[in-house]
Amino acid sequence: MIKPISKKKYYETISEQIEQAILSGEWAEGSRVPTEDELASIFQVGRGSIREAITNLQMSGVLFSSPGIGTYVADNAVACINNNHLADKLNDPESIGDIVDARQILEPLLAAYAAENAGGGDIKKMESAISKAKDNWEQNGHLFHVALGKVCGNKILVSLFESLEETSRKKAPHKEMTEEKIAQTIDAYQQILDAIRQKDAVLASQKMADLLK
């Protein structure tokens, strides 16, 4: 339910309430949005704050305007809102624990899948990733995880995995890795790859789980 605004940064609060109205179905996708005057009356704020909120939601793909016709809720507004919220959570410094948990669930499954389905080309890419990690850990230490994720061939899953990998990499700087830890990690990569070559899904999954711990 939309409520009068009582906080500073009005446009952000207005945007959040409009998003909630869309997610709840109160404002259906494809429906026309009330005019600026009507929204100003509903939220009890000036038209400038309404205009900022509308612009903000247009930039994020939640709303769109047609000159001379009006402003509407986008047909994919719910997906846009959820995607934007996911991006916010990935960038939240306090989310690193959840990101690590997600990887601990996802990557052992990917390793098992790779053991059962990886082809010669996939194996070569993982071999190359390990070689590059040995040459330059800071730049290439993450490539094995990316190569492993791509084995599944599911674009949505690959995109999600790459986002988790990229975010956790940025939140856990490589400078925290000692030479000993780097060597241990590369050895773990090799053990995972060996299990994948042997098509041992259980072993590949276990080795990945051990690494992520």
C-alpha positions in Angstrom: 0.0 0.0 0.0 1.4 3.4 -1.0 1.9 5.8 2.0 2.6 9.5 2.3 6.4 10.3 2.3 7.9 11.4 5.6 11.7 10.9 4.9 14.4 12.9 3.1 15.6 11.7 -0.3 12.0 11.5 -1.3 12.5 10.2 -4.8 14.3 7.1 -3.5 11.5 6.3 -1.1 8.9 7.0 -3.8 10.8 4.6 -6.2 10.9 1.9 -3.6 7.2 2.2 -2.9 6.3 2.1 -6.6 8.5 -1.0 -7.0 6.7 -2.7 -4.1 3.3 -1.8 -5.7 4.5 -3.4 -8.9 5.8 -6.5 -7.2 2.6 -6.9 -5.2 0.5 -6.6 -8.4 -1.1 -3.4 -7.2 0.4 -1.8 -10.3 0.2 -4.4 -13.1 2.8 -4.7 -15.8 1.6 -2.7 -18.9 -0.7 -0.5 -16.9 -0.7 3.2 -17.1 1.0 5.1 -14.2 -1.0 8.0 -12.6 0.0 11.5 -13.7 2.7 13.6 -11.9 0.0 15.6 -10.2 -1.9 12.5 -9.1 1.3 10.9 -7.7 2.3 14.2 -6.0 -1.1 14.1 -4.3 -0.8 10.4 -3.4 2.7 10.7 -1.9 2.1 14.2 -0.6 5.3 15.6 -2.1 6.2 18.1 -4.8 6.2 17.3 -8.5 10.0 17.6 -8.6 10.4 14.5 -6.4 7.9 12.6 -8.4 9.7 13.5 -11.6 13.0 12.3 -10.1 11.5 9.0 -9.0 9.9 8.4 -12.5 13.2 9.2 -14.2 15.1 6.8 -11.8 12.6 4.0 -12.6 12.8 4.7 -16.3 16.6 4.4 -16.3 16.3 1.0 -14.5 13.8 -0.3 -17.1 10.9 -0.5 -14.6 8.8 2.3 -16.3 8.7 3.8 -19.8 7.1 6.9 -21.2 5.4 7.6 -24.5 5.4 11.3 -25.5 1.8 12.6 -25.4 0.4 9.3 -24.1 1.8 8.8 -20.6 4.0 6.7 -18.4 3.5 2.9 -18.1 4.8 0.0 -16.1 7.1 -2.0 -18.4 6.0 -5.4 -19.5 9.1 -6.9 -17.8 9.1 -4.6 -14.8 9.1 -7.4 -12.2 12.1 -9.0 -13.8 13.9 -5.7 -13.9 13.2 -5.0 -10.3 14.4 -8.4 -9.2 17.6 -8.1 -11.3 18.3 -4.7 -9.9 17.8 -6.0 -6.4 20.2 -8.9 -7.1 22.8 -6.5 -8.4 22.4 -4.4 -5.2 22.9 -7.5 -3.0 26.0 -8.6 -4.9 27.5 -5.2 -4.4 26.6 -5.0 -0.7 29.8 -5.5 1.4 27.7 -7.3 4.0 26.6 -9.9 1.4 30.0 -11.7 1.2 28.9 -14.5 3.5 25.8 -15.2 1.4 27.9 -15.2 -1.7 30.4 -17.7 -0.3 27.5 -19.9 0.8 26.0 -19.7 -2.7 29.3 -20.7 -4.3 29.7 -23.6 -1.8 26.3 -24.9 -3.0 26.7 -24.3 -6.7 30.3 -25.1 -7.6 30.5 -28.7 -6.3 27.4 -29.4 -8.4 29.1 -27.8 -11.4 32.3 -29.9 -10.8 30.2 -33.1 -10.7 28.3 -32.0 -13.9 31.7 -31.3 -15.6 32.9 -34.8 -14.6 29.9 -36.3 -16.4 29.7 -34.0 -19.4 33.0 -32.2 -20.1 34.4 -32.7 -23.6 37.9 -32.4 -24.9 37.5 -28.7 -25.5 36.3 -28.1 -22.0 39.2 -30.0 -20.6 41.7 -27.9 -22.6 40.1 -24.7 -21.4 40.5 -25.8 -17.8 44.1 -26.8 -18.4 44.8 -23.4 -20.0 43.1 -21.7 -17.0 45.4 -23.5 -14.6 48.5 -22.7 -16.7 47.5 -19.0 -16.7 46.9 -19.1 -13.0 50.5 -20.4 -12.5 51.9 -17.6 -14.7 49.9 -14.7 -13.1 47.7 -15.5 -10.1 46.5 -12.0 -9.5 45.0 -11.6 -13.0 44.2 -15.2 -13.8 43.6 -17.1 -10.6 39.8 -17.0 -11.1 39.8 -18.4 -14.6 39.5 -22.0 -13.6 36.2 -21.3 -11.9 34.9 -19.5 -14.9 36.0 -22.3 -17.3 34.3 -24.8 -15.0 31.1 -22.8 -14.9 30.9 -22.6 -18.7 30.9 -26.4 -19.1 27.2 -26.6 -18.3 26.3 -24.4 -21.3 23.3 -22.9 -19.5 23.5 -19.2 -20.1 21.5 -18.1 -17.1 23.5 -20.4 -14.8 26.8 -19.3 -16.3 25.8 -15.6 -15.9 24.8 -16.1 -12.3 28.0 -18.0 -11.5 30.2 -15.4 -13.2 28.5 -12.7 -11.1 29.2 -14.6 -7.9 32.8 -15.3 -8.9 33.5 -11.8 -9.9 31.9 -10.3 -6.8 33.6 -12.6 -4.4 37.0 -12.0 -6.2 36.6 -8.2 -5.7 35.6 -8.6 -2.1 38.5 -10.9 -1.3 41.6 -9.3 -2.8 44.3 -11.5 -4.2 46.9 -9.7 -2.1 45.5 -11.7 0.9 46.7 -14.9 -0.8 50.2 -16.0 0.3 52.5 -17.9 -2.1 51.7 -21.1 -0.2 48.0 -20.6 -0.4 48.3 -19.9 -4.2 50.3 -23.1 -4.7 47.7 -25.1 -2.6 44.8 -23.6 -4.6 46.4 -24.4 -8.0 47.1 -28.0 -6.8 43.5 -28.2 -5.8 42.5 -27.1 -9.3 44.6 -29.8 -10.7 43.0 -32.4 -8.5 39.6 -31.3 -9.5 40.5 -31.4 -13.2 42.0 -34.9 -12.7 38.7 -36.1 -11.2 36.9 -34.6 -14.2 39.2 -36.4 -16.6 38.4 -39.6 -14.8 34.7 -38.8 -15.0 34.5 -39.2 -11.2 31.6 -36.9 -10.3 31.7 -37.7 -6.6 35.4 -37.0 -6.3 35.2 -33.8 -8.4 32.4 -32.5 -6.2 34.2 -33.4 -3.0 37.5 -31.8 -4.2 35.7 -28.6 -5.1 33.8 -28.5 -1.7 37.2 -29.0 0.1 38.7 -26.1 -1.9 35.9 -23.7 -1.1 36.1 -24.4 2.6 
